């Protein structure tokens, strides 16, 4: 069984009482795929990303 998730992947900026970051991967599709990895062996993710997204993280 496999799952295909189509959605958004983006950089988030977070600030909490414990620290802050300006560039952490977020977006709905990121979290859906991460959560689904506990239940299905094969996950696929399709998303449009911006030009600031690192090329080494893009698989075509």
N, C-alpha and C positions, 0 to 999 in steps of 0.2 A: 504494500500500500504506500502511496506517495501523496504529497500535498503540494499544490501550487498556490502561492499567495501572490496576489497582484495588488500593489498599493504604494504608499508613500514611504520613502526613506529620506531622512534629512538630518542635518546637524542641529542638535539642541544646545542651548546655553542654560546651564543650571547653576543656581546658587542656593545653598542650604546653610544651616548653622555649622555644619561640619566641613564646608569647603565650597569651592566653585570651579566650574570648568566652562570654557568657551566653545568647545568643539567635541561633543560626544554624539555618537550615532544614535538616532532616535527615529521616530515616525511609526505609524501604526503597523505597517508591514513588518518592520523589524521586530516588534514585540510579539506579533502574531506568530511569526516564524520561530522565534526563540521559544515561546510557550509550546507550540506544536511539536517541537523537537523532543519533548518528553513523551509524546504519544505516538509519533510516526517515525520510521527510520529514515525516510528520504523526504527532505524538504527542498522546494525550489522557490525562489523569490524573483519576481519581476517588478522592477520599479524604475521610474525616471528619476535621475539625480542631476544636481546642478554641476556647473563647470568646476566648482571648488572641491568636488569629491575626488579623493585620491585615485588615480588610474590603476594603481596596483591592487585596489580592492574591487575593480570592475572585471567581471568575467563576461565575455561576449560569446 
